[in-house]
């Protein structure tokens, strides 16, 4: 039987084997004959117990840039496990829901809205992620009064390398390791998430300049529920979204419109239009797509004629388009955010005409996850990316640019997002993450033979 994959995956032939690649088409994940979709957790358990030397990695949705989930270099017996059949809701209470780990986030969000509930966390932008993959790599949204998606977890069912199944909840001292375990502590089977009553939100959009961003970005994040900024450093403009509970009148209008996203067209902000048009032309040249046909153009077109919006939090914020890209994100401590902006501004002035996408700024509060850059501290996540060209290449110098930008943020305490591109040699992780060595010790205890490791992860966690 032919295994079907999502449209953003690509399959290429290497040495007469069909090989599955990640969404950016940069790393082979495994030959198709290495991909395994168990239909029940019992099959996973039997495999772990009956084949103790066999390596496994969980694929999730394959969105990570680095080969965090690859088994291609691990030998033909290694398996790329896709929990495609292990999805769906298992239970719900007045304030929790439990889902199998292979469930797409989009499904969870839709179910919650139908229940008039939501998670106590801002969503990431890409809803096609699986629950297990999103938790394992530290997917986060924006807002100082919440942190990552994993901080909404109440409990998890995990299958260890031995085949033993355990339940980990907030009373377990290892909880912070398991909620963002990068697939290295065990196979996440199901997750219980905390929920809160659904709130209809208003997204207020406006465009400002660099001096305003520098002076007021932290204040805006402290005064509003969710805040996201796209900083077009080459013009100095910043497009900012402030997301807060809608007024009673706005909620009534939203409900009357069938609970579909409601555009408030009375005050259209067209100040970004010229910049967006120029950005589209730069992106077209860089990605060899003069017809502007690629999906990545939609990620900036949405800033034209900006209108305030009323909707649920997923309708407003979970709007990402998974176009192939090099995507980096580095968190700096909130108290060093302005230093980071000044450093990046100076870099932009010294390197005009290089970027083809704005810096993305998202602040979050402290996280419980041991491997999160936000562990125990509020941070500003700084995102930067380069889109893949139509012929499968990146504009010359892209990887060097991504490394240079990371290198600029390292002296400010910068810590990378592990689900995105990172130049791991730049970071002293034991010094940056207080629970790093605790995580390494737990990993060795639970998986002493490295069954859930691959070469990239082994390098990442090697002694430094």
C-alpha positions in Angstrom: 0.0 0.0 0.0 1.3 3.5 -0.9 1.8 5.8 2.1 0.4 9.2 1.5 2.1 12.3 3.0 1.1 15.9 3.3 1.6 18.1 0.3 4.5 20.0 1.8 6.6 16.9 2.1 8.8 16.0 -0.8 10.1 12.6 -2.0 13.3 12.3 -4.0 15.2 9.3 -5.3 18.7 8.7 -3.7 20.7 5.7 -4.8 17.6 4.0 -6.2 15.7 4.5 -2.9 12.7 6.8 -2.5 13.5 9.1 0.4 11.2 11.4 2.4 12.5 15.0 3.0 11.4 17.6 5.4 9.2 20.6 4.5 12.2 22.8 3.6 13.5 20.0 1.3 16.9 20.3 3.0 17.3 17.1 5.0 16.4 13.5 4.2 14.2 12.0 7.0 14.3 8.4 5.9 13.7 6.1 3.0 10.0 5.3 2.5 10.7 1.7 3.5 11.8 3.1 6.9 8.5 4.9 7.5 6.2 3.0 9.9 2.7 3.9 10.8 1.6 1.7 13.8 -2.2 1.3 14.1 -2.1 0.8 17.9 0.3 1.5 20.8 0.6 -2.2 21.4 2.5 -2.5 18.1 5.0 0.1 19.3 5.4 -1.6 22.6 6.0 -5.0 21.0 8.6 -3.5 18.7 10.5 -1.9 21.6 10.5 -5.1 23.6 11.2 -7.6 20.8 13.9 -5.5 19.0 15.9 -3.8 21.8 18.6 -2.5 19.4 16.4 -0.9 16.9 16.5 3.0 16.7 13.3 5.0 16.3 12.5 8.7 15.7 9.0 10.2 15.6 8.3 12.3 12.5 5.5 14.6 13.7 4.6 16.7 10.7 8.2 16.9 9.4 8.3 20.7 9.8 11.6 21.1 11.7 14.4 22.5 9.5 17.2 20.5 11.1 17.3 16.6 10.9 16.0 16.4 14.5 13.6 13.6 13.3 15.8 11.9 10.7 16.8 8.3 10.6 18.3 8.4 7.1 21.9 8.1 8.5 21.0 5.5 11.2 21.1 2.4 9.1 18.3 0.6 7.2 16.8 -1.0 10.4 16.1 2.4 12.0 12.5 3.4 11.8 10.8 6.8 11.2 7.6 6.4 13.3 4.5 8.3 12.1 1.6 8.4 14.5 -0.8 9.0 11.7 -3.3 6.4 13.1 -2.9 7.5 16.7 -4.9 10.6 16.7 -8.2 12.0 18.0 -9.8 12.9 21.3 -9.8 10.4 24.1 -11.5 12.2 27.0 -12.7 15.6 28.2 -13.7 17.1 31.5 -15.1 20.6 32.5 -11.6 22.0 32.2 -9.3 19.5 30.4 -9.2 17.6 27.1 -7.0 14.5 26.3 -5.8 13.8 22.8 -3.6 11.2 21.2 -0.2 12.6 20.3 -0.6 12.2 16.5 -3.6 14.6 16.5 -3.0 17.8 14.4 -3.3 21.0 16.3 -5.9 22.3 13.9 -8.2 19.4 14.9 -7.8 20.3 18.6 -8.4 23.9 18.1 -11.6 23.3 16.1 -12.9 20.8 18.7 -12.2 23.3 21.5 -14.0 26.2 19.8 -17.0 23.9 19.3 -16.9 23.3 23.0 -16.6 27.0 23.7 -13.1 26.4 25.2 -9.6 27.4 24.4 -6.1 26.6 25.6 -4.5 29.0 28.2 -1.7 29.6 25.7 -1.4 31.5 22.5 -1.1 29.1 19.5 1.8 28.8 17.2 1.2 30.0 13.7 1.2 26.5 12.0 -1.8 24.4 12.9 -0.8 21.4 10.8 1.7 20.4 13.4 1.0 17.2 15.4 0.4 17.7 19.1 3.4 15.5 20.0 5.7 17.3 17.6 4.6 20.8 18.7 5.2 20.0 22.4 8.5 18.2 21.8 10.1 21.1 20.0 8.8 23.9 22.2 6.2 25.5 19.9 5.1 28.8 21.3 2.9 31.8 20.5 3.2 35.3 21.9 2.2 37.1 25.1 4.0 37.8 28.3 1.1 36.3 30.4 1.6 32.8 28.9 4.5 30.8 27.5 4.8 27.8 25.2 2.1 25.3 24.2 3.7 22.7 26.5 2.9 24.9 29.5 -0.8 24.1 29.0 -0.1 20.4 29.6 -1.6 18.7 32.7 -0.3 15.2 32.1 1.1 12.8 29.5 1.2 9.1 28.8 4.7 8.1 27.6 6.1 4.8 26.3 9.8 4.5 27.4 12.6 2.8 25.5 12.0 -0.4 27.5 8.3 -0.5 26.4 7.1 0.5 29.8 4.2 2.9 29.8 4.1 5.7 32.4 1.9 8.6 33.3 3.7 11.9 34.0 1.8 14.8 35.6 2.6 18.0 37.3 3.4 16.3 40.6 6.3 14.4 38.9 9.6 16.2 39.4 10.5 15.2 35.8 7.5 17.0 34.3 9.5 19.9 32.9 11.7 17.5 31.0 8.9 15.4 29.5 6.8 18.4 28.3 9.5 19.3 25.8 11.5 16.1 25.5 12.5 16.4 21.8 11.4 12.8 21.4 14.4 11.6 23.4 12.8 10.4 26.7 10.1 8.2 25.2 7.2 8.1 22.7 4.4 10.5 23.6 1.1 8.6 23.3 -1.5 11.0 24.7 -1.6 14.4 26.3 -4.1 16.0 28.7 -4.4 19.8 28.2 -5.8 22.4 30.5 -8.6 24.5 28.9 -10.3 27.8 29.8 -13.5 29.4 28.6 -13.3 30.7 25.0 -12.8 34.4 24.6 -13.6 36.4 21.4 -10.7 38.7 20.7 -10.0 41.9 18.8 -6.8 42.3 16.9 -5.8 45.9 16.6 -3.3 46.4 13.8 -1.1 49.5 13.3 2.2 50.6 11.6 4.8 52.6 13.4 8.5 53.4 13.2 11.7 52.0 14.7 12.0 54.6 17.5 8.5 53.8 18.7 9.2 50.1 18.6 12.4 50.5 20.6 10.7 52.7 23.2 7.3 51.0 23.6 7.6 47.3 22.6 8.0 46.0 26.2 5.2 48.3 27.4 2.8 47.1 24.7 3.6 43.5 25.7 2.9 44.2 29.3 -0.4 46.0 28.6 -1.9 43.7 26.0 -2.8 40.0 26.0 -1.0 38.9 22.9 1.4 41.1 20.9 3.2 40.3 17.6 5.5 42.6 15.6 6.9 42.3 12.1 9.9 44.7 11.9 10.9 45.7 8.4 14.3 46.8 9.5 15.3 48.1 6.1 12.6 50.8 6.1 12.3 51.1 9.9 8.6 50.3 9.8 7.1 47.9 12.3 3.6 46.3 11.8 2.2 45.4 15.2 -0.8 43.3 16.2 -2.4 43.8 19.7 -4.8 41.1 20.6 -7.2 41.6 23.6 -10.8 40.6 24.5 -13.3 42.1 22.2 -16.1 44.5 23.4 -19.6 43.2 24.0 -20.7 44.9 20.8 -17.9 43.4 18.7 -18.7 39.9 20.1 -22.4 40.3 19.2 -21.5 41.4 15.7 -19.1 38.4 15.4 -21.7 36.0 16.5 -24.3 37.5 14.2 -21.9 36.9 11.3 -21.8 33.2 12.0 -18.7 33.3 14.2 -16.5 33.8 11.1 -13.6 36.3 11.3 -15.0 39.8 11.3 -13.1 42.5 9.5 -13.5 46.0 11.0 -13.2 48.0 7.8 -13.8 51.5 9.2 -10.1 52.2 9.7 -7.9 50.6 7.0 -4.2 51.1 7.5 -2.5 51.4 4.1 0.8 52.7 5.3 2.6 49.4 4.7 1.4 49.0 1.1 4.4 50.5 -0.7 6.8 48.6 1.5 4.9 45.4 0.9 4.9 45.9 -2.9 8.7 46.4 -2.8 9.1 43.4 -0.5 7.2 41.2 -2.8 9.5 42.2 -5.7 12.6 41.5 -3.6 11.2 38.1 -2.6 10.3 37.3 -6.2 13.9 38.0 -7.3 15.4 36.0 -4.4 13.1 33.0 -4.9 13.2 33.1 -8.8 9.4 33.5 -8.9 8.7 36.6 -11.0 5.0 35.6 -11.4 4.6 35.8 -7.5 2.9 32.5 -7.6 4.4 30.9 -4.5 2.5 30.6 -1.2 5.2 32.5 0.6 4.0 35.8 -1.0 0.8 35.5 1.0 2.7 35.8 4.2 3.4 39.5 3.4 0.4 40.3 1.2 -1.7 40.1 4.4 -0.2 43.3 5.7 -1.6 45.4 2.8 -4.7 47.5 3.6 -4.6 46.1 7.2 -8.0 46.0 9.0 -8.7 45.3 12.6 -10.1 41.9 13.1 -12.5 40.1 15.6 -12.4 36.4 16.0 -11.3 33.6 18.3 -7.6 33.4 19.1 -7.0 30.6 16.5 -8.7 32.5 13.7 -6.5 35.5 14.4 -3.1 34.0 15.3 -2.9 30.5 13.8 -2.5 31.8 10.2 0.9 30.4 9.2 1.6 29.2 5.7 4.2 26.3 5.6 6.2 27.5 2.6 9.7 26.0 2.4 12.3 28.1 4.1 15.3 28.5 6.4 13.6 29.6 9.6 15.6 30.6 12.7 14.3 31.9 16.0 16.4 33.0 18.9 15.1 34.1 22.3 16.9 36.8 24.3 16.0 37.7 27.9 13.3 40.4 27.9 15.6 42.8 29.8 18.0 42.6 26.8 15.4 43.0 24.1 16.3 46.5 23.3 20.0 45.6 23.0 19.0 43.0 20.5 17.0 45.5 18.4 19.9 47.9 18.4 22.3 45.2 17.4 20.1 44.0 14.6 19.4 47.6 13.4 23.2 48.2 13.2 23.6 45.0 11.2 20.8 46.0 8.8 22.4 49.4 8.2 25.8 47.7 7.5 24.1 45.1 5.2 21.4 46.9 3.2 19.3 45.0 0.7 20.0 41.6 2.2 16.8 40.6 4.1 13.7 39.7 2.1 11.4 39.2 5.1 11.0 41.2 8.3 12.2 40.2 11.7 9.4 38.7 13.7 9.2 39.7 17.4 7.2 37.6 19.9 7.5 37.9 23.7 6.5 35.1 26.1 6.5 34.6 29.8 8.5 32.0 31.7 8.2 28.3 30.8 8.4 25.2 32.9 10.1 23.2 30.1 13.7 22.4 31.0 14.9 22.8 27.4 12.9 26.0 26.6 14.8 29.2 26.1 12.1 30.7 28.3 12.7 28.4 31.2 12.4 30.5 34.3 12.5 33.8 32.4 10.5 36.1 30.2 12.0 36.4 26.7 11.7 38.1 23.3 11.8 35.6 20.5 13.4 37.1 17.4 12.6 35.2 14.2 14.3 35.6 10.8 14.0 33.5 7.6 14.8 33.1 4.0 12.4 31.4 1.6 13.3 28.6 -0.8 13.5 29.4 -4.5 11.3 27.8 -7.0 14.2 25.6 -8.2 14.9 24.3 -4.7 17.8 26.6 -3.9 18.3 29.4 -1.5 19.6 32.9 -2.4 23.4 32.9 -2.2 24.7 33.6 1.3 21.5 32.6 3.0 23.0 30.1 5.4 25.8 32.5 6.2 23.3 35.2 6.9 21.3 33.0 9.3 24.5 32.1 11.2 25.6 35.7 11.4 22.3 36.8 12.9 22.4 34.1 15.5 26.0 35.0 16.3 25.0 38.6 17.0 22.4 37.4 19.6 24.6 34.9 21.4 26.4 37.6 23.6 23.0 38.8 24.7 22.1 35.4 26.1 20.4 34.2 22.9 19.1 30.7 22.9 17.7 29.0 19.8 14.4 27.3 19.0 15.3 23.6 18.7 12.6 23.0 16.0 14.2 25.5 13.6 17.6 26.1 12.1 20.4 26.6 14.6 24.2 26.7 14.3 24.7 24.5 17.4 28.4 25.3 17.7 27.6 28.9 18.6 25.8 28.0 21.9 27.0 26.8 25.2 23.8 25.0 26.2 24.8 23.8 29.7 25.6 27.4 30.6 22.5 28.9 28.9 19.9 26.3 30.2 20.0 25.7 34.0 18.4 22.2 33.6 20.4 21.0 30.6 22.6 18.6 32.5 19.5 17.3 34.4 17.9 16.6 31.1 21.0 14.8 29.8 21.1 12.7 33.0 17.4 11.7 32.7 17.8 10.9 29.0 20.7 8.5 29.9 18.7 6.9 32.6 15.6 6.3 30.5 17.3 5.5 27.2 20.8 4.2 28.1 21.3 2.8 24.6 20.3 5.9 22.7 17.3 4.2 20.9 15.6 7.6 20.5 18.7 9.5 19.4 20.1 10.2 15.9 23.4 11.7 14.8 22.2 15.3 14.9 20.8 14.9 18.5 24.0 13.1 19.6 26.0 16.0 18.4 23.7 18.5 20.1 23.9 16.7 23.5 27.5 15.8 23.3 29.7 17.0 26.1 30.8 20.6 25.4 
